[in-house]
Amino acid sequence: MKTWQIQEAKAHLSEVVRSRIQEHPQLLTVRGKEKAVLLSRKGYERPTGIKPNLFNFMRASPLKGLNIS
């Protein structure tokens, strides 16, 4: 797993994503502390069993029921 500082990852986002697709998860750090891991979609769905869809996303939204007119 390659480690990226968040500033470096922002500057090289396409490389970070390409590395994730071709290799393993990518670890993101902030001030030297591990903060996040970039996974592929399959890598995300496999351990969580979650298959996200728009309907469920909208139902779980904190804006549900808000009248926007």
Z-matrix of the N, CA and C atoms (Angstrom, degrees):
N
C 1 1.452
C 2 1.525 1 107.73
N 3 1.303 2 116.18 1 124.98
C 4 1.461 3 120.88 2 178.46
C 5 1.520 4 109.47 3 -83.89
N 6 1.320 5 116.51 4 144.78
C 7 1.463 6 122.54 5 179.27
C 8 1.526 7 109.49 6 -107.71
N 9 1.330 8 115.15 7 134.93
C 10 1.462 9 121.96 8 179.11
C 11 1.524 10 109.11 9 -125.95
N 12 1.322 11 117.27 10 136.80
C 13 1.463 12 119.88 11 167.67
C 14 1.521 13 106.06 12 -73.08
N 15 1.316 14 117.51 13 145.32
C 16 1.464 15 120.79 14 -174.42
C 17 1.538 16 111.49 15 -57.70
N 18 1.330 17 117.73 16 -38.68
C 19 1.470 18 120.22 17 179.06
C 20 1.524 19 110.27 18 -63.85
N 21 1.317 20 116.36 19 -41.87
C 22 1.461 21 121.60 20 179.06
C 23 1.533 22 110.30 21 -65.80
N 24 1.337 23 116.64 22 -41.11
C 25 1.464 24 120.97 23 179.76
C 26 1.526 25 110.81 24 -63.50
N 27 1.332 26 117.05 25 -40.01
C 28 1.474 27 120.33 26 178.41
C 29 1.523 28 110.20 27 -62.30
N 30 1.316 29 116.09 28 -43.62
C 31 1.463 30 120.65 29 -177.09
C 32 1.529 31 112.59 30 -70.09
N 33 1.332 32 116.73 31 -23.11
C 34 1.462 33 121.37 32 -176.61
C 35 1.524 34 111.40 33 -127.13
N 36 1.323 35 116.95 34 40.96
C 37 1.460 36 121.12 35 -173.41
C 38 1.522 37 113.19 36 -55.02
N 39 1.316 38 118.18 37 -45.10
C 40 1.459 39 119.42 38 -178.75
C 41 1.528 40 110.97 39 -62.79
N 42 1.323 41 117.89 40 -36.61
C 43 1.468 42 120.73 41 177.30
C 44 1.531 43 111.09 42 -68.04
N 45 1.331 44 116.87 43 -39.62
C 46 1.467 45 121.24 44 178.45
C 47 1.528 46 109.88 45 -61.40
N 48 1.326 47 116.58 46 -46.28
C 49 1.464 48 121.05 47 -179.84
C 50 1.525 49 110.34 48 -66.12
N 51 1.311 50 117.25 49 -44.08
C 52 1.468 51 121.17 50 178.82
C 53 1.532 52 110.29 51 -60.96
N 54 1.335 53 116.68 52 -41.18
C 55 1.464 54 120.62 53 177.66
C 56 1.518 55 110.52 54 -62.82
N 57 1.319 56 117.37 55 -37.80
C 58 1.455 57 121.48 56 179.14
C 59 1.518 58 110.13 57 -65.44
N 60 1.306 59 117.17 58 -42.90
C 61 1.465 60 121.06 59 -178.34
C 62 1.526 61 110.26 60 -66.89
N 63 1.325 62 117.26 61 -41.62
C 64 1.455 63 121.24 62 -174.98
C 65 1.529 64 113.32 63 -86.07
N 66 1.305 65 117.84 64 -22.96
C 67 1.457 66 120.47 65 -173.42
C 68 1.520 67 111.53 66 -124.13
N 69 1.313 68 116.00 67 -123.05
C 70 1.456 69 122.99 68 -175.11
C 71 1.521 70 109.81 69 -117.60
N 72 1.343 71 117.57 70 176.86
C 73 1.467 72 119.71 71 175.84
C 74 1.527 73 111.07 72 -52.89
N 75 1.320 74 116.27 73 151.45
C 76 1.452 75 122.18 74 -178.62
C 77 1.531 76 108.04 75 -111.35
N 78 1.331 77 116.91 76 128.99
C 79 1.455 78 122.96 77 -178.05
C 80 1.524 79 109.54 78 -92.20
N 81 1.334 80 116.87 79 131.64
C 82 1.459 81 122.00 80 178.74
C 83 1.521 82 109.13 81 -109.89
N 84 1.342 83 116.07 82 135.07
C 85 1.459 84 120.96 83 -179.71
C 86 1.523 85 110.68 84 -121.01
N 87 1.324 86 115.29 85 152.87
C 88 1.463 87 122.96 86 173.79
C 89 1.519 88 106.39 87 -127.54
N 90 1.325 89 115.85 88 119.97
C 91 1.463 90 122.15 89 -177.51
C 92 1.525 91 111.92 90 51.53
N 93 1.328 92 115.69 91 40.59
C 94 1.452 93 121.67 92 176.31
C 95 1.520 94 115.76 93 81.36
N 96 1.343 95 117.63 94 -1.67
C 97 1.462 96 120.76 95 179.84
C 98 1.523 97 109.96 96 -103.95
N 99 1.323 98 116.02 97 133.99
C 100 1.463 99 120.90 98 179.35
C 101 1.527 100 109.49 99 -65.95
N 102 1.333 101 116.31 100 124.06
C 103 1.459 102 120.43 101 -175.08
C 104 1.517 103 114.19 102 -122.17
N 105 1.335 104 118.59 103 -30.09
C 106 1.464 105 119.93 104 -175.30
C 107 1.521 106 109.93 105 -155.54
N 108 1.338 107 114.09 106 160.29
C 109 1.460 108 121.09 107 176.50
C 110 1.520 109 107.73 108 -129.30
N 111 1.326 110 116.28 109 130.53
C 112 1.456 111 121.82 110 176.91
C 113 1.518 112 108.48 111 -91.34
N 114 1.343 113 115.26 112 119.86
C 115 1.463 114 122.03 113 179.98
C 116 1.513 115 110.21 114 -113.02
N 117 1.318 116 115.95 115 158.82
C 118 1.461 117 119.84 116 169.98
C 119 1.519 118 107.68 117 -74.29
N 120 1.304 119 116.80 118 166.49
C 121 1.472 120 120.42 119 177.96
C 122 1.527 121 110.51 120 -59.55
N 123 1.333 122 116.75 121 -45.56
C 124 1.464 123 119.96 122 178.45
C 125 1.522 124 110.75 123 -63.05
N 126 1.312 125 116.68 124 -39.48
C 127 1.454 126 120.99 125 178.47
C 128 1.520 127 112.28 126 -62.73
N 129 1.323 128 116.49 127 -33.06
C 130 1.464 129 121.81 128 177.33
C 131 1.519 130 111.22 129 -74.22
N 132 1.321 131 116.50 130 -46.77
C 133 1.460 132 120.71 131 -175.93
C 134 1.522 133 112.20 132 -68.27
N 135 1.308 134 117.72 133 -35.17
C 136 1.472 135 121.20 134 -175.25
C 137 1.529 136 111.99 135 -59.59
N 138 1.360 137 120.58 136 -57.83
C 139 1.467 138 118.24 137 -176.21
C 140 1.522 139 113.87 138 -73.63
N 141 1.331 140 118.02 139 -29.16
C 142 1.455 141 119.80 140 -176.56
C 143 1.516 142 111.99 141 -87.56
N 144 1.333 143 116.69 142 -25.13
C 145 1.455 144 119.90 143 -175.89
C 146 1.521 145 111.49 144 73.44
N 147 1.325 146 116.51 145 6.86
C 148 1.459 147 121.57 146 -177.00
C 149 1.520 148 109.97 147 -86.52
N 150 1.296 149 115.92 148 130.22
C 151 1.460 150 121.95 149 172.53
C 152 1.533 151 105.48 150 -118.44
N 153 1.337 152 116.86 151 90.30
C 154 1.456 153 120.35 152 -174.61
C 155 1.530 154 112.51 153 -62.61
N 156 1.324 155 115.05 154 144.28
C 157 1.452 156 119.82 155 171.92
C 158 1.526 157 108.42 156 -141.93
N 159 1.305 158 117.02 157 160.50
C 160 1.458 159 122.12 158 -174.17
C 161 1.520 160 112.00 159 -62.93
N 162 1.325 161 118.22 160 -39.96
C 163 1.462 162 121.48 161 -178.16
C 164 1.533 163 110.92 162 -59.37
N 165 1.329 164 117.45 163 -49.97
C 166 1.465 165 120.50 164 179.90
C 167 1.525 166 111.95 165 -66.20
N 168 1.313 167 116.56 166 -36.23
C 169 1.457 168 120.80 167 177.14
C 170 1.526 169 110.66 168 -60.94
N 171 1.333 170 116.81 169 -46.70
C 172 1.465 171 121.08 170 -179.44
C 173 1.532 172 111.36 171 -66.31
N 174 1.328 173 117.59 172 -38.66
C 175 1.465 174 120.96 173 178.78
C 176 1.519 175 111.99 174 -64.20
N 177 1.322 176 117.28 175 -31.21
C 178 1.463 177 121.59 176 -178.83
C 179 1.522 178 112.86 177 -88.39
N 180 1.309 179 117.33 178 -2.20
C 181 1.460 180 121.71 179 -175.85
C 182 1.533 181 111.42 180 -65.64
N 183 1.329 182 117.22 181 139.65
C 184 1.470 183 120.27 182 174.90
C 185 1.537 184 111.09 183 -68.63
N 186 1.318 185 117.00 184 -11.79
C 187 1.471 186 120.78 185 178.87
C 188 1.529 187 112.29 186 -91.36
N 189 1.333 188 116.78 187 1.66
C 190 1.455 189 120.98 188 179.69
C 191 1.535 190 110.01 189 -56.24
N 192 1.297 191 115.98 190 130.87
C 193 1.460 192 121.21 191 178.32
C 194 1.523 193 113.62 192 88.38
N 195 1.315 194 117.69 193 -7.79
C 196 1.451 195 121.13 194 178.78
C 197 1.514 196 109.63 195 -71.44
N 198 1.322 197 117.24 196 128.68
C 199 1.469 198 121.32 197 -179.45
C 200 1.519 199 108.77 198 -87.10
N 201 1.307 200 115.98 199 107.41
C 202 1.465 201 121.52 200 179.44
C 203 1.515 202 107.57 201 -109.22
N 204 1.314 203 115.58 202 97.03
C 205 1.463 204 118.23 203 179.45
C 206 1.504 205 111.83 204 -138.95
